[in-house]
Amino acid sequence: MKILHTADWHLGKRLERFSRIDEQREVLEEICQIANEQHVDAVLIAGDLFDTFNPPTEAVELLYKTLKRLSNNGSRPVIAIAGNHDSPERIDAPDAIARECGIFFAGYPDTDLKSIKLDTGLEILRSEAGFVELKLPSYSYPLRILLTPYANEVRLKTMLSAENNEDELRNLLQKRWQDLANNYCDKEGVNVLMAHLFFMKKGETPPEEPEDEKPILHIGGAQAIYSENIPSQIQYTALGHLHRYQTIDTQPCPVVYSSSPLSYSFSEAGQIKQVAIVDLTPGLPAAIEKIALTKGKALIRKRFEQVDEAVKWLADNPNYLVELTIVSDEYLKSEDRKRLEQAHNGIVTLIPEIKSTENQNENTGRSIDLSQDMETLFIQYFKHRKGQEPNDELLNLFRELKAEGNE
């Protein structure tokens, strides 16, 4: 049984003033082609279908058209869960119509998809809150999926019937998943966990959340979930939230973030975006093939000390979205800015960086490097004003405010 795992589409997302909808349309077309060429039997979309709770109409239309194509006229199940950017109510809204097309949405961690049988032979055999078992037309054995859409820590604990607020979320989730796995996941079927949560391997450095992403590890967000919390019956864990393809752990199974289909911030510049094709047989380890996505504009950071050099490079490389830094002894002249903008219509950010002079920054001996990320600049400013670096609580609050401000 072949499963295509993708996530973090963020339909409707913009990069400053630049709409990405045409690029998103192209890359989703590419994902549909991959699904057909690879003869995929099921598609898993692990959250953040949209970029905001109220996406633009063109983003909504693009989602439903793409899911209909992926469902292959109801013979290929498409299972999509809500992420931290999605409105769970919106994700659940088209459920009745979508189900008849083989498209199944889970907006909440306690969503029960209920039984259904389609003329194509696709059927939901068993379900309960957070679990579904499907019969696919071409297979004698079922596909079982433990489903955990995003919810904040308070809501998750309520849904998991936490006895007190001090219970660790990861332990509550582990118990819930293990109970479901014990009830449904034997070696006579394919067993998968899909979630939009922050996963890490216990004892290792947490992976970085994407720049401009709403953090779910920090204040008010879900605790990090450990790979060891996954039941041993699970053969593959399909994750969403982190935008770079990465395998968090290989035990008790591959625990994989499939990546976003496009680079959505300059911190993702140079990343190869991918989907995972997962080959699963009951009782055997998963085999994974990564397939690179080629559509959409690449993001690149460039830095020049001569405007002429920058203009030439921009003219020679028209297909990038660019964060451009110009280093000079004085502020960027209006005529130079105009030359740069005329040379390239994809300059997202233009950063003037002023070199140090003998009379400038006499006490520090250096200029402020404005090409640094916002968090680094905030830390430097706080240290300059307060004489010490901000503590973790203040930093985490700054990250949340920055993410909300970007939205």
Buried (B, 14 or more C-beta within 10 A) or exposed (E): BBBBBBBBBBBBBEBEEBEBBEBBBBBBEBBBEBBEEBEBBBBBBBBBBBBBEEBBEBBBEBBBEBBBBBBBEBBBBBBBBBBBBBBBEBBBEBBEEBBEBBBBBBBBBBBBBEEBEBEBEBBBBBBBBBBBBBBBBEBEBBBBBBBBBBBEBEBBBBBBEBEEEEBEBBBBBBBBBBEBBEEBBEEEBBBBBBBBBBBBBEEEEEBEBBBBBBBBBBEEBBBBBBBEBBBEBBBBBBBBBBBBBBBBBEEBBBBBBBBBBBBBBBBBBEBEBBBBBBBBEBEEEBEBEBBEBEBBBBBBBBEBEEBEEBBEBBEEBEEBBBBBBBBBEEEBEEEBBEBBEEBBEBBBBBBBBBEBEEEEBEEEEEBBBEBBEBBEBBBBEBEEEEEEEBEEEEBBBBBBEBBEEEE
